[in-house]
Amino acid sequence: MDAHTVTPSQMPKLTPLPIRTKGKGLFSRIKAWVTDVRQWQLVENWEFDLPDGRRVLIPKGFVFDGASIPRPLWALLSPTGLLLIPGLIHDFGYRYDYIYVVGKDGEICKQDQAMGQTHWDEMFYQVAKQVNGMVLLDWLAWLALTTFGWLSWKSNRNRSAKDIIPTGVPSAV
């Protein structure tokens, strides 16, 4: 798949989640307005063909924040813009340290278990190059991940998120 083959029908179906401000005190509302980042939830299972030929599946219900771009840079690069697809796959990998793969027979299995932060950062870079073809931008995003991503990686390891299982598929292991 080259950068020009991602069609609107292949994009993930997302719904925005509210940023909670109502019922909070003035300073808490201002803090939420300035610091909270919109979260997005997949409304259906989403499949994507990786550069290595595998088809990954991110389960319905997964919540993420798009690409984790510092707010001062949002005028240049939206968290839900060019890096949305690599960010979605990367965030799932960071959260669970595995990915679901759809086999040729349609069965779903976990792969890349316990591969670590470097693996998911490299996958982000490869998917970004595949999707948008912006080599310099993709490299800069990868550089930021390899430099600062350990904070999010460590946070996700401490959180130990409960597995999210794909629904409505023949078998998910």
Legacy VTK file of the C-alpha trace (Angstrom):
# vtk DataFile Version 3.0
C-alpha trace
ASCII
DATASET POLYDATA
POINTS 173 float
0.000 0.000 0.000
1.436 3.395 -0.884
0.611 6.777 0.630
-2.164 7.335 -1.909
-4.197 4.189 -1.297
-5.785 5.038 2.077
-9.359 5.837 1.167
-12.025 7.454 3.363
-13.671 4.052 3.839
-10.367 2.674 5.217
-10.089 5.364 7.894
-10.942 4.395 11.472
-14.466 5.272 12.599
-14.002 7.438 15.708
-16.180 9.348 18.103
-14.858 12.205 20.230
-15.202 11.877 23.992
-16.123 14.955 26.015
-13.584 17.004 27.903
-15.176 17.300 31.334
-15.480 20.879 32.576
-19.093 21.165 33.726
-19.540 21.046 37.476
-15.891 21.832 38.192
-14.618 24.941 39.911
-13.332 27.844 37.817
-9.648 26.928 38.083
-10.340 23.259 37.393
-12.346 24.184 34.275
-9.543 26.439 33.048
-6.958 23.734 33.765
-9.041 21.175 31.821
-9.472 23.622 28.924
-5.729 24.307 28.740
-4.249 20.875 29.538
-6.765 18.124 28.738
-6.473 16.527 25.329
-9.479 15.231 23.420
-9.811 11.450 23.594
-11.194 9.438 20.673
-12.920 6.055 20.788
-13.136 3.505 17.983
-16.802 2.822 17.240
-16.061 -0.381 15.317
-13.188 -2.804 14.895
-10.612 -1.298 12.538
-8.237 -3.216 10.286
-5.122 -1.931 8.555
-2.446 -3.503 6.380
1.032 -2.914 7.802
4.058 -2.337 5.562
5.249 -5.883 6.397
2.051 -7.340 4.895
0.283 -8.258 8.120
-3.275 -7.039 8.692
-3.727 -5.619 12.187
-7.014 -5.189 14.012
-7.603 -2.551 16.678
-10.750 -3.464 18.662
-13.907 -1.412 18.915
-13.928 0.630 22.125
-10.196 1.428 22.159
-9.630 4.986 23.432
-6.628 7.099 22.437
-5.661 10.738 21.959
-4.439 10.743 18.371
-0.765 11.485 17.871
0.692 12.937 21.076
1.803 16.247 19.631
2.679 19.054 22.064
-0.095 21.649 22.099
2.134 24.551 20.910
2.699 22.614 17.661
-0.998 21.959 16.934
-1.176 24.919 14.558
1.377 23.100 12.375
0.390 19.475 12.978
-2.940 18.254 14.281
-3.017 15.218 16.623
-5.742 13.788 14.356
-4.104 14.804 11.080
-1.278 13.156 9.124
-0.156 11.002 12.055
-3.594 9.681 13.098
-3.227 6.146 11.704
0.343 5.533 12.902
-0.612 7.153 16.231
-3.592 4.813 16.665
-1.540 1.678 16.044
1.337 3.001 18.167
-0.940 3.924 21.083
-2.460 0.429 21.066
1.030 -1.091 21.048
2.180 1.186 23.867
-0.917 0.396 25.930
-0.870 -3.385 25.585
2.580 -4.294 24.177
0.989 -6.571 21.571
-1.130 -6.202 18.467
-3.981 -8.270 17.060
-3.276 -9.717 13.621
-5.872 -11.128 11.216
-4.630 -14.339 9.641
-5.347 -15.437 6.082
-8.030 -17.730 7.496
-9.704 -14.782 9.266
-8.651 -15.876 12.741
-7.404 -13.179 15.102
-4.306 -13.715 17.228
-1.974 -11.628 19.363
1.450 -10.942 17.916
4.504 -8.879 18.819
3.919 -9.556 22.518
6.413 -7.989 24.931
8.427 -6.440 22.080
8.959 -3.181 23.962
8.959 0.535 23.277
11.564 0.509 20.487
9.463 -1.936 18.455
6.327 0.240 18.654
8.285 3.412 17.856
9.725 1.730 14.750
6.259 0.490 13.736
4.954 4.077 14.077
7.701 5.291 11.728
7.106 2.571 9.129
3.319 3.077 9.130
3.706 6.874 8.980
5.950 6.579 5.898
3.445 4.197 4.324
0.410 6.383 5.016
1.602 9.927 4.390
4.983 9.742 2.662
6.263 12.773 4.613
9.711 11.336 5.333
11.117 14.347 7.241
7.946 14.795 9.328
7.781 11.073 10.024
11.438 10.981 11.045
10.988 14.004 13.360
7.935 12.372 14.968
9.920 9.134 15.394
12.812 11.089 16.921
10.431 12.728 19.412
9.012 9.278 20.290
12.411 7.727 20.843
13.484 10.702 22.962
10.382 11.354 25.061
8.158 8.312 24.537
9.590 6.506 27.555
7.357 8.677 29.781
4.210 7.349 28.135
5.679 3.853 27.850
6.430 3.768 31.588
2.985 5.167 32.424
1.327 2.435 30.347
3.429 -0.292 31.966
2.424 0.991 35.420
-1.234 1.156 34.390
-1.401 -2.485 33.207
-4.499 -1.942 31.080
-6.950 -4.815 30.978
-6.987 -6.609 27.605
-9.509 -5.343 25.101
-10.900 -8.190 23.009
-12.160 -7.691 19.441
-15.899 -8.280 19.180
-17.857 -9.690 16.284
-14.945 -11.641 14.770
-14.713 -15.418 14.210
-12.160 -16.011 16.967
-9.884 -13.762 18.947
-7.095 -15.251 21.001
LINES 1 174
173 0 1 2 3 4 5 6 7 8 9 10 11 12 13 14 15 16 17 18 19 20 21 22 23 24 25 26 27 28 29 30 31 32 33 34 35 36 37 38 39 40 41 42 43 44 45 46 47 48 49 50 51 52 53 54 55 56 57 58 59 60 61 62 63 64 65 66 67 68 69 70 71 72 73 74 75 76 77 78 79 80 81 82 83 84 85 86 87 88 89 90 91 92 93 94 95 96 97 98 99 100 101 102 103 104 105 106 107 108 109 110 111 112 113 114 115 116 117 118 119 120 121 122 123 124 125 126 127 128 129 130 131 132 133 134 135 136 137 138 139 140 141 142 143 144 145 146 147 148 149 150 151 152 153 154 155 156 157 158 159 160 161 162 163 164 165 166 167 168 169 170 171 172
